[in-house]
Amino acid sequence: MTKRNQFWKGMLYGALAGGVISLLDKDTREVMKENVLKVSSKGLYIVKHPQEVAGQIKETAIRIKETVEEMSEDISYITEKVEELRELTPKVTDMVKETKDAFIDHEDSDVMDVVIKED
């Protein structure tokens, strides 16, 4: 046998020995008993009602798919709006500059200088 196989074999034996030793504690045994009963009852339910369980799994998968699609649509919408803002920002900046220049070019540029400086 190769060394690798012996390593994994030793790991398995060690885990089993640790599990058996931990069962020496009464509280641990009781908790394990409860867990085994829960798992076995759920397993029996699945075996007795496979169609129902399969239906529940399908419903969950459909809900997950719908949620992912909605999130994808939301992300697309947000991305679109961000792009619109990126395109709009330089236009707004240019428009503000043009408006400012139009007021400054006006005859009352002294008045505008006072208003601009006060802000």
N, C-alpha and C positions, 0 to 999 in steps of 0.2 A: 504494500500500500504506500502511496506517496505521502510526503509530509503534509501536503495541503489537506488531503482527506483526513488525516489524523487530527489536524488542527480543528477542523470544523466538527469532527466527531467529538473531540474533547470539549469544545464549546457547548455542544448539545448536551453532553453528559453533565457538564457543570451547571447549565441552566436547569436541567431536571433536578439535580441534587439540591440546588438553591431553592427551587419551588417546593420540594418535599420538606426541606428543613423549615421553610417559612410556615408550612402548614402545621407545625408543632404548636404554634400559638393559636389558642382557642378563638380569639377575635378574628384572626385572619381566616381561619376555617369557616366561620359563620359568614363573613363577607363573601368569601369565594363561593359558598353554597348558594347564597342569594343571587350572586352574579350568574352562576351556572343555571339556576332555575329560570332567571329572566331570559338568558340567551336561548335556552332550550325551548321555552314557551314561544318566543318569537320565531325560532326556527320551525317549530311545529306549525305555527300559524301560516308561515310562508309556504310550507309544504302542503298544507290543507287548502290554501287559498292563493294559488300562484297567479291566477288571472287578475285578482283584485290587486295584488302587489305589483304586478306588471302594469296595470292601469294607473296606479299611483305613481309609479316611476315615469310612465309616459307623460302624465299630467305635469309632474315636476319638471321634466325636460322641456315641455312646451312652454311653461311659465318662464323658465330660465331663458329659453330662446327669445321669447317676446320681450323680456326685460333687456336682453343684450341688444335686440333690434331697436328698442326705444332709446337706449343709451347711445347707440350709434347715430340715430337720427338727431338726438340732442347735441351730440358732439359735432355733427356736420353743421347744424344750425349755428352753433356758437362759433365754429371756425369760419363760417360764411360771414357772420356779423363782424368778427375781428378783421377779416379781410376788407370788408366795406369800410370799417373805421380807418384802417391803414391807408386806403385809397382816399378817403374823405379828409383826413387830417391835413395833408399838404394843401388841398384845395381851400380848406377853411383858413389856413394860415396865410395863403396867398390873398384870399379875399380880405382878411383883416388888414394886411399890409397895404393893399390897394385902397381900402377905405381910409386908412390913416393917411396915406399919401394924398388922397383926394382932399381931405380936410386940410392938410398942411399946405397944399397948393392954393387953397382958397385965400382970398384977400385978408381974412381975419386970422392969419397964421399966428400972430402974436397971441390972440385969445386962445387958440388951440394949444400953443406951447404952454400957457399957464395951466390949462385944464389937464394936459398930459402930465406935467410935472407934479401937479397936486395929487394925482393917483399914485 
